[in-house]
Amino acid sequence: MSDQNGGSPEPEHEEPVIRDKRRIDPETGKVRQPEGEQKADEGTDAGEHDLAHEELVDVGPAETQEEGPILSDDDLDILSGQTTAEQLAAERLADLQRVTAEYANYRKRTEANREIERERAVGDAVKGLIPVLDDLERAEKHGDLGEGSAFFTIAAKLRTAVERLGLTPYGEKGEPFDPQIHEAIFQQPTPGVTADTVAEVVETGYRLGSTTVRVAKVVVAVPA
């Protein structure tokens, strides 16, 4: 302050500065580091942080590029203007129609093969019953299967069971002879016959669906 009488101002006294140089912080109990080392550590941490940041910046786009969607050739053609969206849609529709047709044909072939395999399996099962049916037919011709008898009932049940499986007999007297479905065991010249005809059925033929399980054995009447 200046003197009221106009004298020279009194010199101001600076307050003393107290520096705490203790190695142990009395409040936290942790070891202190000198200011020079602390600044050096902060500089090192900052440098490592900047380096890590630069590495992340360099690596980031590459990883994003690898994980991004991959464009197909058709997409590239659209982007380059060589193919329009309408052309690509038409191509996709044609591919879909082709795949649908192939799948429909596959289902038809599978169902046809399944039916053939079913007929083959059932045919193997009923082949063992055909001799029994032959015996029943012979017994019926000799009058051993009288209506109302026990054997008549058994024969009816057996024939119904094989018919449910799809086994049907064929071969009748008087029908035209067909070498595809008939086996001629004897040819008999007959006057008045103009074409080969079945004169007698020795063994009845059997079909299972479209499969011939056993051909009919017949006597053929041929023109004299």
Secondary structure, DSSP 8 states (H G I E B T S, - for coil): ---TTS----------------SB-TTT--B---HHHHHHHHHHHHHHHHHHHHHHHHHHHHHHHHHS----HHHHHHHHTSS-HHHHHHHHHHHHHHHHHHHHHHHHHHHHHHHHHHHHHHHHHHTTTHHHHHHHHHHHHTT-S-TTSHHHHHHHHHHHHHHHTTEEEE--TTSB--TTTEEEEEEEEETT--S-EEEEEEE-EEEETTEEEE-EEEEEEEE-
